[in-house]
Amino acid sequence: MEGTVEFKVDGVDAPCKTWYKVFGDLKSRRPLVALHGGPGVTHNYLLSLADLVDTHSVPVVLYDQLGNGNSTHLPDKMGDTAFWTEDLFIVQLKSLLVHLGIEDDFALLGHSWGGMLSARLATSHPLGLKKLILADSPADMNLWVEAANRLRSQLPKDVQDTLDKHEADGTTDSEEYHKAVEVFYSRHLCRLNPMPEDLQAAFGWLQKDPTVYMTMNGPSEFHVIGSLKGWSIINDIPRINIPTLLLNGRYDEAQDSVVVPYFRGLEKVKWFTFAESSHMPQYEERVQYMRVVGDFLTQA
């Protein structure tokens, strides 16, 4: 089942729409709502989560956050950091939960930026949120950039030089810069070659409309100059009081250093690291991923 739901956004004259797709029967058991990363990527690279319907009878809801994919695009808001905020995306998520009638009993899986958003929502103790999965997600953007730069320092010297040159010159929109970034991605974003079509589709949307990503993040994973540059949830982590599963990969750009504040600050927490994965274990180790996630969701 797929559809759209309208919601009102301050600063936008016409109603905005959220596109969503439901896998399985929402009434069969507690559904999992998945939040994609970016910010400003799309749901496509989380489509593998639909496996959970078959493996654990868990219904799954995917949707595109405002600004890309099948949801409303707002390219005129490029660079508007006062518009693209956490609160905006939380309002969108809440409207979707109400529309689907699941606001009283649901679980969240947030990947990367989606995990940051999910964690923030969890600190406000929504009554219906029963379990939380923070997948490949940082607790602090300064820690994220530090980890990314450590990984970057291990790239071939010519690749590092290319990245440095274009960042210094302000030419990060060049083809040469993008090719150098792809070297990093092949090691620490997704190690499968070729990359899964679902992931390529998500990147395709990002190329077509980079509004949200460029405004909130910046030109790359390690050159973060957008509004999320100083983001942190470390001081609020103890406010999350529901069972939480932390996930990352051995080669992940979400290195252990960016995840450990969650592990130290949460009371009800488990942490699993995928030994052969980077940032996309839902594809790199798909079968084991569904077992780990599905077991967490279905166990009392």
C-alpha positions in Angstrom: 0.0 0.0 0.0 1.3 3.4 -0.8 -0.2 6.9 -0.7 0.3 10.5 0.3 -0.7 12.7 3.3 -0.9 16.4 3.3 0.5 18.6 6.1 0.8 22.3 6.7 4.2 23.8 6.9 4.9 27.3 8.1 6.4 29.5 5.4 4.9 27.4 2.5 1.6 28.6 1.0 0.3 25.3 -0.3 0.0 22.1 1.7 3.0 19.8 1.5 2.7 16.1 0.9 4.4 13.1 2.4 4.7 10.0 0.2 4.7 6.7 2.1 4.7 3.0 1.4 3.5 0.2 3.7 4.7 -3.3 3.6 2.6 -5.9 5.4 -0.5 -5.5 7.6 -0.3 -2.6 10.0 -2.8 -4.3 12.3 -0.8 -7.6 12.5 1.7 -6.4 15.1 3.6 -3.3 16.0 4.9 -1.6 12.8 8.4 -0.4 12.2 8.7 3.1 10.8 12.0 3.7 9.0 13.6 7.2 8.7 16.1 7.6 5.9 19.3 9.6 6.1 20.9 12.4 4.2 19.4 14.7 5.2 17.7 14.9 1.9 18.2 11.4 0.5 15.2 9.1 0.0 13.6 5.9 1.2 14.9 3.8 -1.7 18.0 2.5 0.1 15.9 1.2 3.0 13.7 -1.0 0.8 15.5 -4.1 2.0 13.8 -3.6 5.4 10.6 -5.0 3.7 12.3 -8.4 4.3 11.1 -8.1 7.9 7.6 -8.8 6.7 8.6 -12.3 5.6 11.3 -13.0 8.3 9.5 -11.8 11.4 6.0 -10.7 10.3 6.8 -7.1 11.2 5.0 -4.5 9.0 7.3 -1.8 7.7 6.5 1.9 6.8 8.9 3.8 4.5 8.5 7.4 3.5 10.3 10.3 1.9 11.1 13.2 4.1 10.1 16.6 2.9 12.3 18.0 0.2 13.1 15.0 -2.0 11.9 11.8 -3.6 8.1 11.4 -4.0 7.3 14.0 -1.3 7.1 17.7 -1.9 10.2 19.4 -3.2 11.1 23.0 -2.2 14.1 24.0 -4.1 13.4 27.7 -3.4 14.4 26.9 0.2 18.0 26.1 -0.7 20.2 27.6 2.0 17.3 28.5 4.3 18.6 27.1 7.6 15.8 28.6 9.5 13.3 26.5 7.5 15.1 23.1 7.3 15.1 22.2 11.0 14.6 19.1 13.2 11.2 20.3 14.2 10.0 20.4 10.6 10.8 16.8 10.0 9.4 15.7 13.4 6.1 17.5 12.5 6.1 15.6 9.2 6.7 12.2 10.9 4.0 12.8 13.5 1.4 13.7 10.8 2.2 10.4 9.1 1.9 8.4 12.2 -1.6 9.9 12.9 -2.6 9.4 9.3 -1.8 5.7 9.4 -3.4 5.3 12.9 -0.3 3.9 14.5 0.7 6.8 16.8 -0.2 4.8 19.9 2.1 1.8 19.2 5.1 1.9 16.8 8.9 1.3 16.6 11.4 3.5 14.9 14.5 2.7 12.9 16.5 5.7 12.0 19.5 5.4 9.7 22.3 8.0 9.8 20.5 11.4 9.9 17.3 9.5 10.4 18.8 8.1 13.6 19.6 11.6 14.8 16.0 12.6 14.1 14.6 9.5 15.8 16.8 10.0 18.9 15.6 13.6 19.2 12.0 12.5 19.0 12.6 9.8 21.6 13.9 12.4 24.1 10.4 13.9 24.2 8.8 10.5 25.3 6.1 10.1 22.7 3.7 7.6 24.3 3.4 5.3 21.3 7.1 4.8 20.7 8.0 1.5 22.2 11.4 0.5 20.7 14.1 2.5 19.0 16.9 1.4 16.5 19.7 3.8 15.8 21.4 2.5 12.7 24.8 3.8 11.7 24.0 7.1 13.4 26.1 9.7 15.3 25.4 11.2 18.7 27.5 14.3 17.8 28.5 15.8 14.5 31.9 16.9 15.7 32.6 13.3 16.5 31.3 12.4 13.1 33.6 14.7 11.3 36.6 13.6 13.4 35.9 10.0 12.5 35.4 10.8 8.8 38.6 12.7 8.7 40.5 9.8 10.3 39.1 7.5 7.6 39.9 10.1 4.9 43.5 10.2 6.0 43.8 6.6 5.0 42.7 7.3 1.4 45.4 7.3 -1.3 47.4 10.5 -1.3 46.2 11.7 -4.7 42.5 11.3 -3.6 43.2 13.3 -0.4 44.9 16.0 -2.5 41.9 16.3 -4.8 39.5 16.6 -1.9 41.7 19.2 -0.2 42.1 21.2 -3.4 38.4 21.5 -4.3 37.3 22.2 -0.7 39.9 25.0 -0.5 38.9 26.4 -3.8 35.2 26.1 -3.2 34.7 23.8 -6.2 33.1 20.9 -4.5 30.5 20.7 -7.3 33.2 19.6 -9.8 33.2 16.1 -11.3 36.7 15.5 -10.0 35.7 16.2 -6.4 32.7 13.8 -6.8 34.9 11.1 -8.1 37.3 11.5 -5.1 34.3 11.3 -2.7 33.2 8.1 -4.4 36.5 6.5 -3.4 35.6 7.2 0.2 32.1 6.0 -0.3 33.3 2.7 -1.8 35.2 2.0 1.5 33.0 3.5 4.1 29.5 4.0 2.7 28.8 0.7 0.9 31.5 -1.8 0.1 29.4 -3.8 -2.5 30.5 -3.4 -6.1 28.4 -2.5 -7.9 26.3 -0.6 -5.3 22.8 -1.9 -4.9 20.3 -0.4 -7.3 18.2 0.9 -4.4 21.2 2.9 -3.1 22.0 4.2 -6.6 18.4 5.4 -6.9 18.6 7.3 -3.7 21.8 9.0 -4.9 20.0 9.8 -8.1 17.4 11.7 -6.2 20.1 13.6 -4.3 21.8 14.7 -7.6 18.4 15.9 -8.9 17.6 17.9 -5.9 20.4 18.6 -3.3 18.4 21.3 -1.5 18.1 19.7 1.9 21.5 17.9 1.9 23.4 21.0 0.9 21.6 23.2 3.4 21.8 21.0 6.4 25.0 18.9 5.7 27.2 20.3 2.9 29.0 18.9 -0.1 30.2 15.6 1.5 30.2 13.4 4.6 33.4 14.9 5.9 33.0 18.5 4.6 30.0 19.4 6.8 29.4 23.1 6.6 25.6 23.1 6.8 23.2 23.7 9.8 23.9 20.3 11.3 27.6 21.2 11.8 27.4 21.6 15.6 24.5 19.2 16.2 24.7 17.0 19.3 22.4 15.0 21.4 24.9 13.8 24.0 23.5 15.8 26.9 20.0 14.5 26.2 20.7 10.9 25.7 19.8 9.8 29.2 16.2 11.1 28.6 15.6 8.2 26.2 14.0 5.6 28.3 12.9 2.9 25.9 14.7 -0.3 24.7 17.2 0.8 22.1 19.4 -1.1 19.6 22.5 0.5 18.2 23.9 -0.7 14.9 27.0 0.0 12.9 29.6 -1.7 10.6 33.3 -2.4 11.1 34.2 -0.1 8.2 31.3 2.4 8.8 31.7 6.1 8.5 29.7 5.9 11.7 32.7 4.6 13.6 32.4 3.3 17.2 33.5 6.7 18.5 30.3 8.3 17.2 28.1 5.6 18.6 29.6 5.1 22.1 27.9 8.1 23.7 24.6 6.4 23.1 25.9 3.2 24.6 27.2 5.0 27.7 24.1 7.2 28.2 21.2 4.8 27.6 19.9 2.6 30.3 18.1 -0.1 28.1 20.6 -0.6 25.2 22.1 -3.3 23.0 24.9 -2.7 20.4 25.7 -4.9 17.4 28.5 -4.2 14.9 28.5 -6.0 11.5 31.9 -7.4 10.8 31.8 -7.1 7.0 29.9 -3.9 6.6 30.3 -0.2 6.3 27.3 2.2 6.3 24.8 0.0 4.6 24.7 -3.4 6.5 21.1 -3.7 5.5 22.5 -4.7 2.1 26.1 -5.7 2.9 25.0 -8.3 5.4 21.3 -8.4 4.6 20.4 -11.8 6.1 22.1 -11.2 9.4 20.8 -7.6 9.6 17.2 -8.8 9.3 17.8 -11.4 12.0 19.3 -8.9 14.4 16.7 -6.2 13.8 13.7 -8.6 13.6 14.7 -10.4 16.8 15.0 -7.1 18.7 11.6 -6.0 17.5 9.8 -9.2 18.3 11.3 -10.1 21.6 9.6 -8.9 24.8 
